Amino acid sequence: MGTMELNDGNLQTLTEFMRKTLDPDPSVRRPAEKFLESVEGNQNYPILLLTLLEKSQDNVIRVCAAVTFKNYIKRNWRIIEDEPNKISDPDRTTIKANIVNLMLSSPEQIQKQLSDAISIIGREDFPQKWPDLLTEMVTRFQSGDFHIINGVLRTAHSLFKRYRHEFKSNELWLEIKLVLDTFANPLTELFKATIELCQTHATDINALKILFSSLTLISKLFYSLNFQDLPELFEDNMETWMSNFHNLLTLDNKLLQTDDEEEAGLLELLKSQICDNAALYAQKYDEEFQPYLPRFVTAIWNLLVSTGQEVKYDLLVSNAIQFLASVCERPHYKHLFEDQNTLTSICEKVIVPNMEFRSADEEAFEDNSEEYIRRDLEGSDIDTRRRAACDLVRGLCKFFEGPVTAIFSGYVNSMLGEYAKNPGVNWKHKDAAIYLVTSLASKAQTAKHGITQANELVNLTEFFVNHILTDLKSQNVNEFPVLKADAIKYVMIFRSQLPKEQLLQAVPLLVAHLQAESTVEHTYAAHALERLFTMRGPNNSTLITPAEMAPFTEQLLNNLFKALALPGSSENEYIMKAIMRSFSLLQEAIVSYIPTLIGQLTHKLLLVSRNPSKPHFNHYLFESLCLSIRITCKANTTTVGSFEEALFPVFTEILQNDVQEFVPYVFQVMSLLLEIHTSSIPNSYMALFPHLLQPVLWERTGNIPPLVRLLQAYLEKGGATIASSAADKIPGLLGVFQKLIASKANDHQGFYLMNSIIEHMPTESIVQYRKQIFILLFQRLQSSKTTKFIKSFMVFINLYGVKYGAIALQEIFDSIQPKMFGMVLEKIVIPEVQKVSGPVEKKICAVGITKILTECPAMIDTEYTKLWTPLLQALIGLFELPEDDSIPDDEHFIDIEDTPGYQTAFSQLAFAGKKEHDPIGDVVSNPKILLAQSLHKLSTACPGRVPSMLSTSLNAEALQYLQGYLQAASVQLV
């Protein structure tokens, strides 16, 4: 790690480069970003950034330094096992000593960035490595300066927010307890003081704005700190908190009302959070909350009835409705709702008005379709009034399904009647009716199957025929796009309820809607088709068969690809996913279309690779490429060359420009192509081989699994070619193995690679490296012996024995150190073999151990003989006992996939999947029979020895199993 001096020259340099990173011209911006990346490993770099954000004369540079600092912390603060610590310890100490002060004294824009940085550091270091963080923050409550107080509150909020979704654990309890001991009392005092100040400054608009943002942050902290359990301090102070929350809910301060119709004001934000807090208590702590509940229900009810339809109230209204929804489905609040008048009034005053399609929704549908789809389709966290109203309908139906359905059926009929009178003007009535039917009918829903449980009182099929089909069948796909989108969504949501013939009737209509101009409409059509194609029929095949799709196949593929050309949908992930799913469903039916479609897919790949911005779209694009290759080459393997011709130019550009997001995908597709080749390895691949060994590629965690697989494909198809024409690259290959084997997270990948080397490289090409390989493995065994490593090690040594013979295995161990072979058997193989998992892995170990028992003279005639019976017993255990999947306590955190975030994680392509490979193959079909035959052979070579070893120390149960193998193989021991 280098060092940058803390001097004006370096501050000046950083300032110049930062200014360039803000330049719109990529030829200026990119090199500047690369420069900053290249120096960030130096000691003092973060301290220089903090100096700039504190002292620079230029405000733009201060903000830029703050953002750069936060991103630097985000990328580098976490210390990852097996990887170098990217921030020096002195820098870490300096940062923690100064950052809270800096954050509190900085202007708001910078304060926000530093506050985020503190919570990222806190996530790793608090409380153990940063014990005084909280006390340092809490003492600032006394300052009386609300700029400082809000800085503390904002930071605390980003620090404690995770308590809302962490799993319960002892560690979490201890941390929350520590936080509560330090924080809960000062927070309560601050809450009371702030409420008093609001009264003192009731007429001062500027003071109120600051005080109300404090109250909102305090309310958010209340939610986080009360989420896991009801803390004693809050229970003791419930009167203070709840009566003030109640007063704030009913407060109407004219000064705080805003004219803006879109943006929620402070009053709305505060009330929304209080509704959340009340809902939390009503759900989790209903006994303690019972005295306060009725007045909250009244206050929130009044709020709902008096709040307008403007967008700025959306969060408040949806949180308020969610509160009612959570209360009405609790048995002990049932009595509050059972009166018919109450139900009618809720339906009329709260539910129906909030189901209306407002002009703001219409604008979003037309101009901000991506956001509209996200809200409407994916059930995102953005709470909409409609979603909350649906939840309330579901909640009420839990106890009052009959009356509620009856009330709404009346509404639905009158809305449909209004629509029928004048469809052109009254189409929104039908939209609301469809929404009501959907919310009434759906009781339980999953992403995979749509609605899984429906209200018996609603006839879905009849509604489909009378009201939905008509919209889908209308000749003009661009007329009434909202109703069309509703109709498509209805098919999608109730796909598990509607009979198959109706779904088949809908398919060609959905295909036609892929041509609609409205983005929402053609996106919904693609999404609905994709969901229908994943449905399973009675025998687990797809519900809709390729034969049933035959009349529409051409139209489907044409329209899907044409839809990608519609304005706003050039990277539409739903369309791309539908393309992938259509390929997967239709299988060989797409072969004749692929030659034209592959050109469109590669062209699309070239375009998105220049600026990858939609990860899901890109993922489905690569999946579709894999399917095209798989399906076409399955029909005719010689077509693999034409795919390589189409794809390699784009792949080359991606690899040369190092498009990080795409590199792991490219390796997977290349593996798939190379694995299809039947003869030797093509030159185009050999030219790339040296580049795959460059250390820089292996530094990114996301590249490791696909690169290992690609190298395995190289070895499988071209072990001999590598040995003859690229022998100088073998040390590089072993260097990769050495790097992987040193890492607890990736050691299994190192073994995958080594196993392929052993299996496919000509013996003479690696003979000189063999001893070094074993020495590396022993060093790792001594430094950290994890269960995962032992399992992989066991498979490796047995594969080695299968490939080169048991004598070679014993000799290489004993050449490293005398008696080493016996130690490995005694300390590792015999006690641990039960942990090996996976049918192929078990087979390799069984065949390898059989060879050690029956083809290794040292096992019969030396001090190793005492291990012969225990080893045989361990092998019979591997055949007959359940697998030992216990993991020592200190190893639970070593997870193969658990590589820290921030880097492009590895995205596995489902359709590039690799078939499990069995290196032993059909040579041994049943290892138990092999054991019996090999023991028979050994006993004929040295008569009398084997039975006597068995009778002295093999346990009775194991002996019984062994008799069974011998009988099955029709052999006996002599």
N, C-alpha and C positions, 0 to 999 in steps of 0.2 A: 504494500500500500504506500503510494507516494504521499508527499505533504505539499500543500499550497500555503505559502506564508500568508499571514494576516497583514497584508500591506495595501497601500493605495493602488499600486500597479495592478494587482490581482482584482481588486474591486472594480477598477476601470475596465479591465478585460471582460469580466463577467457582465458588466453593464452593457458594453458594446454588443456582446453576443446575445444578451437577452433582448436588446432592442431588435436585433435581426430575427429573433424567433417570432416576432410579432409581424414580420413582413409578409404581405399577401403573396409575394412571388416565391414559389417553391424553391427556385434555384438559390435564393438568399436564405430562406427559412430552414430548409433541410440540413445544409452543412452546419448551420448554427446549432440546430438541435443535436446533431451528431457530436459537435464539439463539447457541448455541455454534458452529453452522455459519457464522453470519453474522460472528462475530468472528475466526474462525480465520485469516483472511487478514492479520491485523494483525501487525506486527513485535512480538517479545517474547511472543506468545501461547504458543509451545511452552516458552519459558523459565519462564513463569508456571506451566505445567502441571508442569514438573520441580520447581519450588520447592514446589508443593503436595504432590507425591508424596514429597518428601524431608521436608518440615517440618510438614505438617498434623497437628493433634493427633488428628484423627479417622481411624481406620484405614480405614473404608469409603471416605472421600474419597480417601485415598492410593491405594487400589487402583483406584478409579474414574478418578483422574487418570492412573494408569499405563496403563490400558486405552485411555482417550481419546487419550493421547499416542501409543501404538503405532498406533492406527487413523489418527491424523492423519499420522504418518510414512508409513504404508502408502499413504494417498491422495495425499500431496503431495510426497514426497521426490524421486521421479523427475522429472528435468527433460525436458519434452517439447518437441521442436522446434516452432516456430511458436506455442507457447503460453506465457503468462506464467509466470515462475518463482514458484511459490506459497509458497516459504519464503525469507526474505531471507538474503543471504550472511552477515551478522553472526550471525544465528540459527543458520545451519548450522555455522559455526565454533564457536560456544559449545556447541552440542549435542555435536559430536564431541569437544570438549575435556573435557567433563564426564561423558558418559554411561557410560563404562566404570567409572569410580570409583563413580558412583551405583549402577550395576547391582550391583557387587560388595559394596557396603555395605548394600544393601536386603534386607528380609526376602524369603523365597522367592517368595511370590505376586507381588511387584513385580519381583523379579529376573527371573522368567520373561518378563514383558511387555517389560522393557527389553532382555533378551537377544534377543527377537524383533526389537525395533526396531533393535538394532545389526546384526542380520543383514540386515534390509531396507536399511539405509543401506550396509552393506558390499557388498551385491549391486550397488549403483550406484557407490560411491566407492572400494572397496578393489580393488586396491592403489594405483592412481594418485593419487586425491585423499585417501587416508587411509593414508599409508605407515606411520605408527607404530602402527597399531591392534594388529598382532600382537605387536610387541616389548612394547608396554604390557601385553598380556595375559600373555605368557610369563613376564615378570619376577614375576608374582604366584604362579607355581608355587612360588617360594622361600618364600612367606609361611608355609607349614605349616598355614594355616587352611583346612580342607576346605570350609567354606561358600564361601570365596572361590574355591578351586580348582575346585569344582564349577560355580560361576558361569562361570568361564572356559571350562571344558570344554563346558558346555551351549551357550554362545555359539559356540564354535568348531564344535561339531557342527552348529548351524543354519546356520553360514556355509559349511562345507565339504560339506554334504550334497548340494549340487547337482552335485558332481563325479561323483556316481554316475550322472547321466543327461544330462550335457551332451555335445554332439558334440565330437569332437576338433577343436581348432583351435590355431593357434600361440599365440594370446592365452591360451587355457586352460592350455597347457603352461607358459608363462612364469609365470602366476599360481601354478600348483601347485608349480613349482620354487621360487618365492619362499617359499611356505608351508612346503615341506619343509625348505628351508635354515634357516628360523627355528624351525620347530616340531617336526620329526621327532625330533631328538635330545632336547630337553627332555621330549617326550612319552614317549620310551623310558625316560628316567631316572625320570620320575614313575611310570611303570608298575612299574619295579623297586622303587622306594621304597614304593609303595602295597602291593605284594605282601608286602614285609617287615613293614610296619605291621600287615597282617592277621595275621601270625604273632604279633607282639608283643601285639596286642589280641585274641587268639583267643577270649578268654572274655568280652569286653566287648560285649554285644549292640548298644549304641548306637553305639559306634565302628565296629563291623562294618557296620552299616546304611549309614553315610556312606561308608565305604571301598568297599563293594560297589557303591554307586551310582556312585562314581568309576570303578571298574573297568569297569562297563557302558558309561559314556560313553567311556572310553579305547578300549574295544573297538569302539565305533561309529565313532570317529575313525579307528581303524586301517582299518576297512572303506572309509571314504570316501577316505582318502589312498592306499590301495593299489588303488583300483578301476580307474583309467585305465591304469596301468602299474606294474611292480614297481620301487619306488624303491630306489636303491642302499643307502641307510641301513637300510631294513628288511631288505634281502637280507643285509647284513652282520650284522644283529642277529637273524637268523631263529631262531637257537637260543634266545635270550632269550625272544622272543615266543612261539614255538611250544611250548617245553617248559612255560612258564607257562600258556599256554592249555590245554595237555593236562592239567596238574595241576588247573586250575580245573574242567575238565569232570568230573574223577573225584572232586572234592571233595564231601563230604557233611557240611555243618556243621549239627548239630542245632539250634543257636541260630537259624539263619536259616530253618528250616522254618516255614511258616505253616499255620494251621488253616483259613484261608479256602479254599473249594473253587473259587471263581470266579476270583478275582484272582490273577494270577501274582505270585510273590514275587521278591525281588532275585536269589536263586539261579537261578530259572528264566529270568529276563530275561537275566542274564549268560551262562548256558549257551546260550540261544537265539542270542545274538549271536555267540558263539564258533563255533557250528555254521555260521553264515553265513560267518564269516571263513574257516573251513576249506574250505567249499564254494567260496568265491571262489578260494582258492589252488589247490584241486584242479582247477578248471576252467581258470583262466587261466595259472597258473605251475606246471604239473604237473611239469616237470623239476626245478625247484628244490625243490618240495614233496615229491618222491618219498620221501626218507628218512623223512619224518614221517608219510606217509599210513597205513601199516598200523596204527600205534598209535592214530591218530584213528578209523580204521574200527572197531577193537576197542572203544575207549572209547564211541563213539557207539552202537555196537551194544548194548553193555551197558546204556547209558543207556535205550535204547528198550525193552529187555526188562524193565527194572526199574521203569519209570515207570507210574504209575496212569492210570486213565481220566478223572480229574477235569479239569474245564474249565481249571483254572489251568495245566495242563501243555500245553495245546493248541499254543501258539506253539512251545514247546520241541520237542514231538514232531514238529510239521510241519517245523520247520527241520532237525531231525535226519534225518527221512526224506528231505527234499530233498537233504541232503548225500549220502546213499546213492544217491539217484536220479542226482545229477550225476556221482558216481564210476562207477556201474555202466555208464554208456553211453560211457565213454572206453575206446578200444581197449586202452591199456596197463594198465588195471586189470581187464580181463576175467577174468584168471586167478583173481582173488579170489572170483569168484562162480560159476565154472562147475561146481563139484561139486554133484551132484544133492541131497545132504543139505543143503548151504548154501541152495540155492534153496528146498527144501521148508521149511527152518526160517525163511527170510525170509517166505515166504508165510504160514506158520502163525503165526509169533510177531509179525510186524510188520504185514503187509498186512491180513489178515483181521480182527484185533482193531480196527484203526483204521478199518475200513469200517462198524463197527457203528453203528446208529442209537441214540444214548444217550438217557437220559431228558432230559438237558440239551438235546439236539437237538429232542426232542419238545416241550419247553416253548417253545423258540424258534419252532418251526413253528406252535404255537397262539397264543402271546402276543406274539411279536415278529416278526410275519411279514415286515415290511419288511426287517429285518436278515437274516432267513433267506433271503429271495429274493435279496438282494444277494450274499450269500455263494455261494448255490447256483447262481444263474443267470448272474451277470455275471462270474464268475471274478474277483471283486474281489481287492484285495491282502490282504484278511484271510485269512491262510492257515489253512485248516481241515485237520484230520487226514485227512479223506476226500480232499481234493484232493491232498495230498501223497502219500497211498497210491496214488492213480490215477497220479500222475506216476512213482512208483517202478515200478508195473506196466508203464507205457509204456517206461521206461528199460530194464527187464530184458528186455522183448520185443525190444529192438533186436538182442541177440545170442542170446537164448534163447527165441524165440517158441514153438517147439514144446513144450519141457518145461514152460514156465510155463503155457501154455494147458491142457496136460494136467492139471497139478496143480490148477488152478482149476476145470476142468470138473467134477472130483470134488467140490470144495466146493460149486459151484453146484447140482449135482444133489442133494447131501445137504441143502442148505438148502431147496430147493424141496420135497423130500420131507418135511422137518420141517413146513413150512408146510401142506402138503396134509393132514397128520394132524390139525391143529387150527388152521384159519386165524384164528379169533378170538383165540387166545392167541399164536400163532407168526407173526403178520404181519411182525414185524421181520426174520425169516429171509428172507422173500421180498424185502423192501426191500434187504437186503445182497446178495442174489443178483443183483437187477437192476443194482445199482451195480457189482458185479464184472464182469458181462457188458459193461456200458457201458465200463468202464475197459479191459477186454481188447480190445474191438472197435475202440475209437477210436484210430487212429494219428495222424491229422492233422485239425485242426479249424479252421474259420474262422467268424467271427460271421455271415458272409453265407450260407454254405451248410451250416452244421452240420458233421457229420463228412464229410471229403472223401476219407479213405483208411481202409479198414477191414481188420481182421485176417481173412485168408481162412479161418481155422480156426473162425470163429464164424458160425453160420447165423442172421443177423439176422431174416430174414423168418419163418423157422420159430418163432423165439423170440417174435416179435410175435404170430403167430397163436395159439400155445399159451398164452402167459403174460400178454401185454399186453392183447390185445383183450378178454379175459374181464373184466378190471377196468374197462375203459372201457365195456363194455356193461351192467355191473350196473345194475339199475333204480334203486337208491338212491344218488344221487350223493354223499350225505354219509357213507356208510359207508367206513371205512378211508381217510380223506383222504390219508394219506401215500402209500399204494400208488397211489391215483388220480393224485396229483401225479407219482409216479415214472413211471406209464404215459404220462401226457401228455408228460413231459419226454423219454421214450424216442422218441415220435413226432417230437418237435421236433429232437432231436439227430440221429436217423438219417433225417431227411426226404429226404436226397439218395440214400440207399441203398434205401429201401423203394419197391416198385413203386407207380405212380400209383393203381392201383385200391384199394390198401390205404389210401393217403392219403385218397382220396375216401370210403372207408368210415369213416375216422376223423372227417371234418369234422362230420357231424351229431352225433356223440358229443361232440366238443369243444364244439360250440354248447350242448349240454345241460349240460356242466360249468360253463358261465359262471354257472349258477344256484347252484353249490355254496356252502354257508355259509363253508367254509374260505377264508380270503383267499389262501393260497398256491395252493390248487387252482384257484379261478376266475381268479387272475392268470396261472397257467401256461396255462390254457385260452386266455385272450386272447392271450398271447404266442405260443403255438403256432400259432393261427389266423393271426396277423399274419405270422409267418415263412413259413407255407405259402402265403399270398397273394402273397408277394414272389418265389416260385420261378418260374424261367423255363422255358418249354417249348422244343421244338426250334426254332421260328421266332422266338424272342425275345419271343413274347407270353407272358402269364402261363400257368403250367402248368395252373392251375385256371381255367376260363373262367367268365364271368358266367352262361352258359347252364347249366353244371354246378351253379352255386350257386343257380339259380332256385328249386328246391324248398325251400331253407332260408333264402332271403334275409330273409323277414319275421321268422322266428324268430331269425336272427343279429342283426338290428338291434335287435329287442325285447330280447333277452337282454343284449346289450352295454350298452344304456342302463339296463336294470334293474340290471346289475351295479354301475354307478356309485352306485346307491342302497344297496348292501350295506354293512353297518357296516365302517368301516376302509378303504373303497375310494372315498370320494367324490372323491379326487383321485389315482386310480390311473393312473400314466402308461402302464402296459401296456394297460389297457383303452382309454384315449384313443387310443393309437397304433393299436390294432386297429380302432377306429372309423374313424380316418383311412384306414387301409389298405383297409378294407372299401369305403368310399366310392370310393377310387381304383380298386379292382378292378371294382366293380359298375357304375360310370359311370351311363349313363342309367336303369339298373334302379332307382336310388334316387329318381328324380325324384318319384314319387308319395308317398314317405314324408317328403320334406324339409319340407313345410309343418308337420307335427307335430314333427319332430326339431329344426328350427331354433329353435323356442321353448325346447326343453330345453337346446340349446347356449348360447343367449344368456343364459338364466337362470343356467347354470353360470358363464358368463363374468362376470356381474354379481357372483356370490358370490366367485369367486377374485380378482377385481380389488380387493376390499376388503382382502385380505391375501395377496398373491402369495407362495407359499412353495415351489411345485414347478415349477421352470423347464421341465422336460421336458413335464410335463402341460400347462402353459400353451401351450407351443409347438405340441403336437399338436392342442390345442383350436383354435388359430387356423388351423392347416393344415386342419382339418376344416371350419371355416367357409368357408375359401377354396374347398375342393372343392365344398361345397354350392352356393356362388354360381356357380362355373365351370360345373358340370355342368347346373344348372337353367337358367342363362342361355344356355347353348349351345343347349339345346332351345328356349328362348323368351326373347329378350332383354327383353321387356317386364316380366318378373318382377323385374328389378333393383330396381324401386321397393319391392316388398314386403320385400326384404332390407334396404333402407335404413330402412324403417319399423321393422323388428325391431331393427336394430343401432344406429341413431344415438343412441337414448336412452342406451344403455350406453356408447357411444363418448364421448358428451358428458361423462358422469360421469367416465370415465377421464381425459379431457383436462383437465377442470376440477380434478380432485384431483391432477393431475400424477403418475399412477402410472407412475413412470419405466420399469419393466420392460415395460409394455404399450404405451407411446406409439409406439415404432417399429412394432409389429405393427398398431396401429390405422391408422397412415399407409399401410401396405402394403395392408390390406384396402380402405381408402378408394380407393387408386389403382386397385385391381382393379375396384371398383364403377364408379368414374368413367370408366375406360377402356371399360366395356361400353356406356355411354350413346351413342346414335347421333346425337341432335340436340344442341341447345345445352346449356350447363352449367346444372344446376338451381340454384334460389335457395338451397337448404339448403347447397350447397357454397360459393356466393359469400359467404354470411354468415360462413363460417369463414376465408375467404381472408386478411383482414388479420392474423388470429392466427398464421397460419403463417409470417409474416415477422418475428415477435418475436425479437430477438437471443438471448434466453435459451434458446429451443428449439434454436438452432444451436450453443450452447456444448457440448452433449453429443454426443460423436462418434457414438454409436449412432443418433442421430436423422438424421444427415446423408444417408446413402443413401436411406432411405425418404422423407424430406421432399423431396429433389430429384426423386425419381420422382413424388411427388404433385404438385409444382409443374409438372412436365412434363405431367402429365395435365391440369391446369388450363389450361395454355397450349394444349395440343392441342385440347381441347374448347371452350375459351372465350377464346382470344386476343382475339377481337373484343369479347366482353363485358367483359373486363378493360379494354381500351382505352377503351370507351365509359362504363362505369359505375364503374370503379375506377382511373382514370388516375392519381389521386394516390398510388396504391400502387406505381407503376412504379419510382420512386426506391428504395423499400424492396426491391423485387425485385433491382434492380441492386446494392443494398448487400449482399445475400446473396452475389451473384456476386463482389463485391469481396472479401468475407471469405474465400470458398472459394479464390479464385484466389491468395490470399497464402500458402496453406498447401501445403507440398510433399505432404502426405498426401492432401489433398482437392481439389487443383486440378482433377483430371479431373472431379469432380462439378460444379465451377463451369462447366466447358466444356459438360457435358451440359445445364445450365440455359441457358447462353447460346445454344447451338445451337437449343434449343427456342424461345427468344425470337426469334431471327433467322427461324426457319422459320414460326412461327405468329402472331407479333404483326403487326398492320397496319403497313406501312412508316412512315406518318406519325406513328404513336404513339411510335416510338423514334428518329426521325431526329435529334432534338436531343441524344440521348445517345451517338450512335455514336462521335463522336471521342473522348469520355471513355473509352469501353470500350477502344478501341485504345491509348490512352495508358496505361491501367492494365496492359494486357498487356505493353507495352514496359517499364514499370517493373519488372515481375516478371522479364522476360527479362534485364534488366540485373542484377537482384539475385541471382537464382539460376536458371540455365538447366539444368534436368534433362531427361533423355531423355523422361520421361513428359510433361513440360510441352510440349516441342517437338512430340511426336506429336499432342497434343491441339490445340495452336496451329495446326498445319498443317491439320488437319481443319476447324477453325473458319474460317480465312481462305478456304479453298476453298469451304466451304459458303456463306460470305458472297458470294463471287464467283458461285456458281451462282444464288443468290437475287437479288442486286442487279445482277449483270453485272460483267464484268472491268474495265470503265472505272471503275465506282464504286469498286472495290477499289483500283485504281491511284491514283485521285484522293484517297481518304481517307488513304492512306499518305503521299502527297506533300504533303498539306495539313498533316500533323503536322511534316514536315521535308522540305525539298527532297531529291530522289533517294532517299528512304527506300524506295520500292517496289523499286528495283533492289537495294538492300542486302538486303532481306528475301529476294528471289529468290536472290541470290548466296550469302548467308551461311547461309540456313536452308533454303529449299525445295529448291534443287538438291542440296546435299550430304546433306540429312537425309531426303528423301522415302522413301528405301528402308526407313526404320525404321517407317513406318506399318503397323499390323497390323489385321486384321479386314476381311472382305470389303466391308462397307458403307463403312467408313472409306476403304478403297483406292478404291472407286468414286467417292466424293465428291471425293477428291484428283484422280483421273483426269479427271473432268468439269470440275473447277475449273481445272486446269492447261490442259486443252484450250481452255477459254474464254480464258485469258490468252494462249495462243499465237495464237488465231485471231480473237479479237474485241476486241483491245486495240490500237488504232492506235499507241500509244506504243512497243509492242514492235517495230514495223516501222520507225518513222521517227525514233527518237531515240537517245541514247547507250545506251538499254536493248537496242538491237538485238543487241549482242554477246552478250546472255544468251539469245537466242531458241533457237539450236541446243543449247547445254548444257541448257536447260530441256526441250526435246523429247527429248534423249537421256535425261535423268533420268526422264521419263514412260515412255519405252519400257522403261527399267530397272525401273520400278515394275511394269510388265506382265509382264516376262520374267525378271527376276533373282530369286533367293531373297530372302526378307525378311531385313533385317539386324537380328538380335535381340541384338546385343552391347550390353553396358551398361558404362559407365566404372566403374573400380574403386571410386571413392568414392561410387557411387550404389547399391550392392547393398542398402544398408539401407533405402532408401525403398521401402516395400512398401505397396501400397494398403490391404491388410487389416490391416497391422501397427500397429493403434492400441493404445497401452498398456492394460493391464488395469484393474481396479478400477472402471471405469465400465461401465454396461451396454453391452456390445459390441453391434454390430448383428447381429441374428439374422434371417437371410434366410429367408423362407417359400418352400419349394420350390413349393408349389401356388399362390403368388400371382405366379409368374414372369411376366416381361414379354416379349412377343415382340420380337425385334429389329426396329427400325423403320428403314426406308430412306427418307430424305427425298426422294430422287430418284425412287424407285419405278420404274414401268414406262416412264417417259418415255425413259429410256436403259436398254436391256437389255444392250447390249454396248459398253462404253466404247471398245474398240479400233476398232469400226466408226464410232463417233461421231468419233473423232480423224481417221479417214480422210476422212469426209464433210466435216468442218469445214475440214481442210487443202485439200480440193478446192475448197470454196467460197471460201476465202481466195485460192487461186491464181487463180481466175477473176476475182477483184476486182483483183488486181495481178499480171498475167501475168509469168512469168519469174522473179519474186523468190524464190518458195519453192524451186523446184528449185536455184537458184544457191546459196541458203543451205545447202541440204542437201549439195550436192556438195562445198562447201568444207570443212565441218568435222564432219559427222556420221560416227561410225565405221562401218566396213563392216558389222559384225554388226547394229548398230541399224538401218542402212539396209535390210538384208535383211528384218528383222522388219516394218519399215514397208511395204516392197513387199507383204508378205503381207497386211497390213491393207487396203491399197488394193485388192488383188485381191479380197479377201473382200467388200469393199463395192462392187465393180465400178465404181470411179472412178479417174481418173488426174489427175496434177498438170499444170497448163499453165504 
